[in-house]
């Protein structure tokens, strides 16, 4: 496999970092599919010149995984806050049935 594939692997990891930073989760998924296809095509034994690229890709992948974990934790916390807000609203509103509006205009 030419060195270009290992360069591309590093580029994909860098691009993933940028997508995570902008919370482009659809882009992260699409990129993951591309990376999986690239990795599947790599030989079981990398050529001698691929070591530096693989180390950089590993470094970026670990940082990306940490960033994803942090983003997930923030999302979980936000969802927890929404649940608390809903409970507070229910406490003020009671168990009243929601208002139903029917548009009678024709």
Beta strands, then each sheet from edge to edge (+ up, - down):
end
